[in-house]
Amino acid sequence: MLRRSLEPRLKELARQFPAILLLGPRQCGKTTLVRHFVAAKYFDLERPSDSQVFATDVEYALQRLQGPLILDEAQALPELFPVLRSIIDDARRKSGQYYLLGSVSPVLMKSISESLAGRIGILELTPFLYEEVAGRHGASIETLWLRGGYPDAFLATSMKSWRDWHESYIRTFIERDIARHQLSLSASDIRRLLTMLAHQHGGLLNHSDLGRSLGCNYHTVQSAFDLFVGYFIVRRLEPYHANLGKRLVKAPKVYLRDSGLLHHLLGIATPEGLLTSPARGNSFEGFMIQQIAAVEEIHHPGSRFYFFRTHAGAEIDLIVDRGTERVGIEFKAGAAVEPRDSMSLRRGIDDGVIHRGVIAYQGSRRFEAREGVSVIPAEVVLQAPLD
């Protein structure tokens, strides 16, 4: 098994809380990680033979089953949470007894906020990070960027199997996960919307424009988009608002969280295709944002992520807000950096938007572009927190 960067943090919370919630998209390795980490009885609550154990009397089943327990796809059994609260309160000194796995954060978070607040540690597992695969079988940043981080896709033996896996993943997501929410959109419309978002990757989100293109209303698109976010398929990056006396862009930006899924929807299947694609720059930006956000949340829990843009054209691709410090990051898919590339970061420092800046690029040298702005190779940025 490939060692996951989240494991030390998982062990830390398991010593602190009676229950742990591990969120993340389907097929990212949640079950593998937890079953490797702890010897426990495992139940998949979307499997009828497992869910029937709890179907008639959740409280009786939990009392009879001695922990630790792994309860996969926990959102499938919402009546579990209030009962679990009572059982945890009867034995608060026992930590690491219940591991809840889920892929629908809004449903789970609502249940937890109502029942398990203060009793559960919450973590998010992403598909593979570069620091997890660097050097494995000669894996490079370009390989992870092209293929994406889902384990089965990243480890695929051929490009055909890589494409087959992504196509199967999208169809399952649409026909099983999205279909249960009864949106007034057909499966083909959902696929079109995902593809449209792939073409908007790195751009400003406008539900009304998407609705007009699909022939539906704003609210329908918003509902679908919220589900994409909840299933960890899409990232909504909010703008950073500072009182600068300037007109700031207020619409969020949209990114597909996994670069391999993005490339499949865009029809990019080879390194050569990615090199020549007009989407290369935005793809690299989204890939780096996803990787940095995941690493940051492990090393600096509570960090928030934004972008910054004024109507006059000043822009910072990513702001990592740690509360005590804001780091601005610009992304360059090329191997060279020009003097003008650091201008927005320097202006952001002067205006108090950020405290320091980083340009992450595909080159190999590390140097200072100007005061407060460092130029750092992308692979270095991805293997260490921004300290």
NORTAHU-V149525 format. One record per residue. OMEGA is omega in radians with two decimals (none if undefined). BURIAL is # if it has 24 or more other ideal C-beta (glycine too) atoms within 12 Angstrom, else .. D_CENTER is the distance of its C-alpha to the mean C-alpha in whole Angstrom. Layout:
BEGIN
omega->{OMEGA/OMEGA}
burial->{BURIAL/BURIAL}
d_center->{D_CENTER/D_CENTER}
END
This chain:
BEGIN
omega->{3.10/-3.09/-3.12/-3.09/-3.09/-3.00/3.11/3.11/3.09/3.12/-3.14/-3.12/3.12/3.06/-3.04/-3.00/3.03/-3.11/3.10/3.03/3.10/-3.14/3.06/3.14/3.05/3.03/3.11/3.07/-3.11/-3.10/3.13/-3.12/-3.05/-3.13/3.03/-3.02/-3.03/3.03/-3.03/3.01/-3.04/3.08/3.01/-3.00/2.98/3.09/-3.07/-3.11/3.09/-3.09/-3.13/3.08/-3.08/-2.94/-3.03/-3.09/-3.09/-3.08/3.14/-3.12/-3.13/3.12/-3.12/-3.12/3.13/-3.12/0.02/3.13/2.99/-3.12/-3.07/-3.07/-3.04/-3.13/3.13/-3.12/-3.06/3.13/3.11/-2.90/3.11/3.10/3.14/3.10/-3.12/-3.11/3.10/-3.12/3.11/-3.12/-3.03/-3.09/3.13/3.13/3.07/-3.09/-3.06/3.12/-3.11/-3.14/-3.12/-3.12/3.11/-2.99/-3.11/-3.13/-3.13/-3.07/3.09/3.14/-3.10/-3.13/-3.14/-2.98/-2.92/3.13/3.13/-3.11/-2.99/3.02/-3.01/3.11/3.04/3.05/3.10/2.89/-2.99/2.98/-3.13/3.14/3.10/-3.05/-3.10/3.12/-3.12/-3.12/3.12/-3.09/3.12/3.09/3.13/3.13/3.13/3.11/-3.11/-3.00/-3.02/-2.96/3.07/-3.00/-3.09/3.11/-3.12/-3.08/-3.14/-3.07/3.14/3.10/3.10/-3.14/3.06/-3.14/3.12/-3.13/-3.12/3.14/3.10/-3.14/-3.13/-3.12/3.12/3.13/-3.10/-2.99/3.13/-3.03/-3.09/-3.07/-3.09/-3.12/2.99/3.01/3.11/3.08/3.10/3.10/3.13/3.09/3.10/3.10/3.11/-3.14/3.08/3.14/3.08/3.10/3.07/3.12/3.08/-3.06/-3.11/-3.13/-3.14/-3.09/3.08/-3.10/-3.09/3.11/3.11/3.12/3.11/3.14/3.14/-3.08/3.10/-3.05/-3.11/-3.04/3.12/3.11/3.14/3.12/3.12/-3.13/3.12/3.08/3.10/3.11/-3.10/3.11/3.09/3.08/-3.04/3.01/3.02/-3.12/-3.06/3.10/3.06/-3.12/3.09/-3.13/-3.05/-3.05/3.14/3.07/-3.06/3.02/-3.06/3.12/3.08/3.02/-3.08/3.09/2.86/-2.97/-3.13/-3.07/3.11/3.08/3.08/-3.08/3.10/-3.13/3.13/-3.14/3.10/-3.00/-3.07/3.06/3.13/3.12/3.11/-3.13/-3.05/-3.07/3.04/3.12/-3.04/-3.08/3.12/3.10/3.13/3.12/-3.14/3.10/-3.11/3.12/-3.14/-3.12/-3.11/-3.13/-3.13/3.13/-3.13/-3.11/3.06/-3.03/-3.12/3.14/3.14/3.07/3.10/-3.00/-3.09/2.84/-3.12/3.10/3.02/3.11/3.10/3.05/3.09/-3.05/2.98/-3.02/-3.09/2.97/3.05/-3.07/3.13/-3.10/3.11/-3.09/3.03/3.14/3.09/-3.08/3.00/-3.09/3.11/-3.10/-3.13/-3.09/-3.14/3.12/3.12/-3.13/-3.10/-3.13/-3.11/-3.03/-3.11/3.12/-3.14/3.11/3.10/3.07/-3.12/-3.11/3.13/3.11/3.12/3.11/3.08/-3.07/3.10/2.94/3.11/-3.04/-3.05/3.10/-3.04/-3.09/3.06/-3.11/3.10/3.14/3.06/-3.04/3.11/-3.09/3.14/3.02/-3.01/3.07/-3.07/-3.09/3.05/3.14/-3.03/-3.11/3.13/3.03/-3.04/-3.13/none}
burial->{./#/./#/#/#/#/./#/#/././#/#/././#/#/#/#/#/#/#/#/#/#/#/#/#/#/#/#/#/#/././#/#/./#/#/#/#/#/#/#/./././#/././#/#/./././#/././#/#/././#/./#/#/#/#/#/#/#/#/#/#/#/#/./#/#/./#/#/#/./#/#/././././././#/#/#/#/#/#/#/#/#/#/#/./#/#/#/./#/#/././#/#/././#/#/#/#/#/#/#/#/#/#/#/#/#/#/#/#/././././#/./#/#/#/#/#/#/#/#/#/#/#/#/#/#/#/#/./././././#/#/./#/#/././#/#/././#/#/././#/#/././././#/./#/./././#/#/#/#/#/#/#/#/#/#/#/#/#/#/#/#/#/./#/././#/#/././#/./#/./././#/#/#/#/#/#/#/#/#/#/#/#/#/#/#/#/#/#/#/#/#/./././././././#/#/././#/#/#/#/#/#/#/#/#/#/#/#/#/#/#/./#/#/././././#/././#/./#/#/#/#/#/#/#/#/#/#/#/#/#/#/#/#/#/#/#/#/#/#/././#/./#/#/#/#/#/#/./././#/#/#/#/#/#/#/#/././././#/#/#/#/#/#/#/#/./././#/./././#/#/#/#/#/#/#/#/#/./#/./#/#/#/#/#/#/#/#/#/#/././././././#/./././#/#/#/#/#/#/#/#/#/#/#/#/#/#/.}
d_center->{21/19/19/15/14/13/17/19/17/17/21/21/20/22/25/25/24/25/22/18/15/13/10/7/8/12/13/10/13/13/17/18/17/19/22/22/22/24/27/27/28/25/25/23/23/23/26/29/31/28/28/32/32/31/32/35/35/31/33/36/33/31/35/36/33/33/30/27/26/22/21/19/18/19/18/21/24/24/27/26/25/28/30/27/28/32/32/29/32/35/33/31/32/31/27/25/26/23/20/18/15/14/11/12/11/14/17/16/16/19/21/20/21/24/25/23/23/24/24/20/18/14/11/8/8/6/8/11/11/14/16/16/17/19/23/22/25/25/21/21/18/19/19/15/15/17/16/12/11/12/15/17/16/16/19/21/25/25/24/25/24/20/21/22/19/17/20/20/16/16/20/19/16/18/22/20/17/18/22/22/21/24/23/26/25/26/24/25/24/20/20/22/19/16/18/19/16/15/19/18/14/15/18/18/18/21/21/25/25/23/25/28/27/26/29/28/27/25/24/23/21/19/19/17/15/14/14/11/9/10/9/6/7/8/7/10/11/14/18/19/23/25/29/30/33/31/30/26/23/22/20/16/14/12/10/9/6/8/11/13/13/13/16/18/18/20/22/21/22/24/24/26/25/22/24/26/24/24/20/20/19/17/15/15/14/11/10/12/9/6/8/10/8/7/11/12/10/12/15/16/14/15/14/13/12/14/16/20/22/26/28/30/28/26/23/20/17/15/16/15/17/18/21/24/22/20/20/19/18/19/18/21/21/24/27/28/28/31/32/31/27/27/29/26/25/29/29/26/28/31/30/28/25/24/25/25/23/22/22/20/22/23/26/27/29/28/30/30/30/32/32/29/27/26/25/23/22/19/19/20/18/15/17/18/17/18/22}
END
